[in-house]
Amino acid sequence: AFGVFLLVGCLLMAISFASLPLILLAPHKFAFVFTGGSLCFMGSFSALKGTPALLAHLTSPDRIWLSAGYVGSMAGTLWASMWARSTLLTIVFSCVQISSLLWFFASYIPGGSTVLGVVCDFVKGGLRRACCGCFSKGGSLPL
């Protein structure tokens, strides 16, 4: 089961990333395929570790917020795409889901969370300089 879920997840992710340039034209299709790939990856981890062990791991105190963000972004992507039929919300939730997935994978690499923290601080600093520099010389926005 692990291999099947992993293979299908990789295939769906490849299809979704191949259609990434078309996200503005067909965000609903991208969102559905990408979320399906995410669910297949989670299914493969469940088949590998066992569902109770995976759930215990994902709900541990040091992972609960990351897991909630990832699952919430998948639910939000499907909701925005299938029920709200909102292109803007679908794109926003898809971006949150991609970010959450990258953070989720990086958290399993030794030092990955530290590197992502440095990258986030760098991006936040660049945004602060770009936004705050436009509005006032000395003031700053709380970014």
C-alpha positions in Angstrom: 0.0 0.0 0.0 2.9 2.3 0.8 4.4 2.1 -2.7 1.0 2.5 -4.4 0.1 5.6 -2.4 3.6 7.1 -2.9 3.6 6.4 -6.6 0.1 8.0 -7.1 1.1 10.9 -4.9 4.2 11.6 -6.9 2.3 11.3 -10.1 -0.4 13.8 -8.9 2.2 16.2 -7.6 4.1 16.0 -10.9 0.9 16.7 -12.8 0.0 19.6 -10.5 3.4 21.2 -10.7 3.5 20.8 -14.5 0.3 22.8 -14.6 1.5 25.4 -12.2 2.0 28.1 -14.9 -1.8 27.8 -15.6 -2.8 28.3 -12.0 -4.3 31.7 -12.8 -6.4 30.1 -15.6 -7.5 26.9 -13.9 -6.8 27.1 -10.1 -9.5 24.7 -9.3 -8.0 21.9 -11.3 -4.5 22.6 -9.8 -5.9 22.7 -6.3 -7.8 19.4 -6.7 -4.8 17.5 -8.2 -2.3 19.0 -5.7 -4.5 18.2 -2.7 -5.1 14.7 -4.0 -1.3 14.3 -4.2 -0.9 15.6 -0.6 -3.6 13.1 0.6 -1.8 10.2 -1.2 1.5 11.2 0.5 -0.2 11.2 3.9 -1.8 7.9 3.0 1.6 6.4 2.2 3.0 7.6 5.5 0.0 6.1 7.2 0.6 2.8 5.4 4.3 2.9 6.4 4.1 3.9 10.1 0.5 2.7 10.8 -2.4 5.1 11.2 -2.4 5.3 15.0 1.4 5.9 15.1 1.2 8.6 12.4 -1.7 10.3 14.2 0.2 10.2 17.5 3.3 11.7 15.8 1.3 14.4 14.0 -0.5 15.4 17.2 2.5 15.5 19.4 3.0 18.9 21.1 6.0 19.9 18.9 4.1 19.1 15.7 0.5 19.9 16.4 0.6 23.5 14.9 2.4 22.4 11.8 0.0 19.5 11.3 -3.0 21.6 11.9 -1.8 24.2 9.4 -1.2 21.6 6.8 -4.5 19.8 7.2 -6.3 23.1 7.5 -4.7 24.3 4.3 -5.8 21.2 2.5 -9.4 21.5 3.8 -9.4 25.2 2.9 -8.1 24.5 -0.6 -10.8 22.0 -1.3 -13.5 24.2 0.3 -12.5 27.3 -1.8 -12.2 25.3 -4.9 -15.2 23.0 -4.8 -17.8 24.8 -2.7 -17.0 28.5 -2.6 -15.8 28.4 -6.2 -13.5 31.3 -5.5 -10.5 31.6 -7.7 -8.7 34.1 -5.4 -9.3 31.9 -2.2 -8.3 28.8 -4.1 -5.0 30.4 -5.1 -4.4 31.7 -1.5 -5.1 28.3 0.1 -3.0 26.6 -2.5 -0.1 28.9 -1.7 -0.6 28.2 2.0 -0.7 24.5 1.3 2.5 24.5 -0.7 4.2 26.5 2.0 2.9 24.1 4.7 4.0 21.1 2.7 7.5 22.5 2.2 7.8 23.3 5.9 6.4 19.9 6.8 9.0 18.1 4.7 11.8 20.4 5.9 10.9 19.7 9.5 12.0 16.1 9.0 15.5 17.1 7.6 18.0 17.8 10.4 18.5 21.5 10.5 15.7 22.1 8.0 13.5 24.1 10.3 16.4 26.3 11.2 17.2 27.0 7.5 13.5 27.7 6.8 13.4 30.1 9.8 16.4 32.0 8.4 14.8 32.2 5.0 11.5 33.5 6.5 13.4 36.1 8.5 15.2 37.2 5.3 11.9 37.4 3.3 10.2 39.3 6.2 13.1 41.7 6.4 12.9 42.3 2.6 9.2 42.9 2.8 9.6 45.2 5.8 12.1 47.3 3.9 10.0 47.4 0.7 6.7 48.2 2.4 7.9 50.5 5.1 10.3 52.4 2.8 7.4 53.3 0.6 5.3 54.9 3.3 7.7 56.7 5.6 11.3 57.2 6.2 11.5 56.5 9.9 8.3 54.6 10.6 7.8 50.9 10.3 4.8 48.6 9.9 4.5 45.7 12.3 5.6 42.9 9.9 
